[in-house]
Every structure is written in C-alpha cells, then in structure tokens.
C-alpha cells in the first residue's frame, strides 16, 4: 500500500507541474532536410577521402615492396652472373664446383673454352668489337649446353662449363656440338668468326 501511495503522489506531482502535457509534433521543413543532406554529404565525402587515402597508401606500399624485391633480385643476379655476357661468373662457378664435389652427381665433366685471338681483336679493332665477340661466344656456347649444365665466364676470354652426371662420352658429344655450332656460325657470318680452343675432362 505505501508503494502505491508513492506512485500516486508522483503522478499527481507530475500532472500539477506540467510534466505530462503533450507537445505538438513539428513537420520538418526544407531547411531541416537541407541540413541533414549537407551532413550526410559531408560524411560521405569524408569516408570517400579516407578510402582514397587508404587505397593510395596501399598502392604505394605495394609499389615499394615490388621495387625492393626487384632491387634484391638484381643484386642477387649481379652477384652470380657476368655483367658482360649474362652467363654465370667465376664466383658462382667455383661455388657450384665445391657443391658438386660434395654431391652424388658423379661422374662430373668439365669443358673449358678459350677464345682465340681476343687480345689481337681488342688491340686492332677495339674493345667494342671484342665485347661483341665475348657476347656472341657466350650465346653460341649456351645454345650447345643442356639446361642443367652450368656455363660461366671464368676469365677475360675463358669460359667453363660444369656438367653434372656426365661421363666422358657424353662430354665428347657436347664438345662436338659446340664445334658444329661454331662451324654453322662461321659459315653464316664470315666477317665475325668465332674460334675456340676446347678441352674436356671427366
């Protein structure tokens, strides 16, 4: 009973003080709609700006990652390849030679090739022609070897190839193939012949 009395007291108090007086509902006018539209438009623009900035930051991050990977790949390539010919360099050749020495890919054959008269070409026709002869020789040798063979430039006019799991008979066949490539080239391009001294060991 005391609780009901308290509730009745609050109702009487609210009624007498005007707390329960109904208020008329005002219909929004064009100004209200304009304000709401401006607020929504500003919010949409803010979200769009944030999304654009985020996309730009992501694209920039991807580009930086790609550039870093490209730079690392270039450094890795330069550390193992000869800058003049694009084939492996002496450092990589020696590293692979040491690795194969500990492997089970025996027998291993090695073919050595030396360009005849490169110094004379450099002295008489210029180093540009000598560089062209080096690149041409590397391409001719590359065409004669197999995918698993390791061809490298190990000196100024010296090339060497490691042939894993290759016996002396197979090495002789590859040496013959090199001579055939040279003969074909010299027949087709007599003005820029390539002459090599070749040797093989197993």
N, C-alpha and C positions, 0 to 999 in steps of 0.2 A: 504493500500500500504506500509506504513512503516513497518508493521509486516512482510509482505512477504519479504521485503528487508533484515530485520534482519535474517530471516531464511536462505535466500540465502547466507548471509555473513557467518553464522555458517557452512554451507555446504562447502563453498569454503575453510574456515579455516581448517575444518577437513580433507578435501581432501589433502590440501597442507602440512599438518603436519603429514600425515600418519595414522590418526586415523581409517580410513576406509579400511585399507589394509587387505585383507583376509589372515588368518593363516592356515597352513596345519594341518589336524587332524592326531594325532599320535595314531596308534592302540596300545592298552595295550599289554604289553609283559608278560611273565611268572612271572617276579618279581612283577609286579602290582597285578596280580592275587594272588600271594603268600601273599603279604602284606594284601590284602583285606580278604583273607581266615584266616590269623592269627588274624586280628582284629575281624572278625565275631566269630571265635572260642573263643577268649578271652571274648567277650561279652556273648556268650552262657555259658561259664564256670562261669562267674560272676553271671549271672542270676540263674544258677543251684545251686551255693553255697548259694546265698541269699534265694532261695526257700527251700533248705535243712535246713538252719539255722531256717527259719520261721517254717517249719514243726516240727523241733526238739523242738523249744520253745513252740509251741502249744501243742505237746505231753507232755512236761514237765509240762506245766500249767494244762492240764487235769489230769495228774497223781497227782499233788499236790492237786487239788480240790477233787479228789477221796479219797486221803489219809486223807484230812481234814474232809470230810463227814464221812468216816469210823471211824475216831477218835471221832467225835461228837456223832456218833451212839453208839459207845462202851461206852462212858461216860454216855449217856442217859440210855443205858441198865443197866449199873452198878449202876446207881442212883435209879433204880426201881426194880432191881432183886437181889435175894440172890445168892452170889457167889458160895456157896456150891451145891445148888440143881437146880439152874436155874429158879426157880419159883419166884413170886413176893416177895419182902421183907416187913418188918413190916411198914416202912415208906410209901410205896405205899398203903398197906392195910389200914392204918389209913387215908390217903388222900382220898381213894375211899369210906371209911366208912362215912367221913364227906360229901363227894359229894352226896352219895346216901341218906343221911339224909335230904338233901335239894331237892331231886328229887321227881318224882311221880311214882317211880318204886316199890311201895309198893304192897303187903307185901314183906318184905326182911327177908330172913332166913340166919342164920349163923351156920356153922358147925365147931366145934373145935375138933382137933385130937391131942393126946399126945402119943408119943412112950413109950411103957412100957419097963423099964429096960435099957435105953440107957446109963445111968451113969455106971451101972454094966458092960455093954459091953465095954465101954471105959476103965474102970479100969482093967478088966481081959483080954480082947482080944486086946486092943489097940485102939487108936483113928482112925486108918486107917479103921478098921472094923466098928467102929461107924459112920465114914463118909460114908462108903458104905451103911450102914443101912439107913442113912438120905436120900441119893440119891434114894435108892430103894423105900423108903416110899413116897417120892415126886412123883416118876413115877407112883406108884400104885394109889395114890390119883388123880393125873392128869388124869389118864385113866377113873376114875369114874365120874368126873365132866363134865359139859357141856361147850361149847365154851364161853358162856357169863359169866360164873362163875369166880370169882376172887380168886384163890388159892395162899396163901402166907405162908412163914415160918416166924412166929412172935416171935420165941424164940429158945433156943437151941434144944429142942426136941418137940416143939409145932408148929402145923400147924392150919391155919384157912382159911375158905372159905366164901366169901360173895356171896349170891345167890339172885340177884335182881328179883323182880316179882315172888317170890316163896313162896307158903304157907306152912304150917306145914306138910300137907300130902305129898307134893312133896319133901320136905326136908327129910322126913322119907324114901321115896323111894330111894333117893340118898344115904342116910346113909346105907340102906340095900345093895345097890350096892357096896359101899365101903367094907362092910363085906364080900360080895361074892368075890370081888377081892382079899381080904386078904386070904380067905379060899382057893381059887384056887392057889395062890402063895405058901402058906404054905404046901399045898399038893404036889406041884411040886418041891419045894425046901425046904425040911425039915431041911437042915443044916443051912439055913439062914432065919429063920421065922421072920415075922413082926407081932407084937401085938400092937394094938392101943386101947386107951381109947377114946371113941367118945361121943360127946354131941352136941345137936342141939337146937336152939332157933329161934323163929319167931317174 
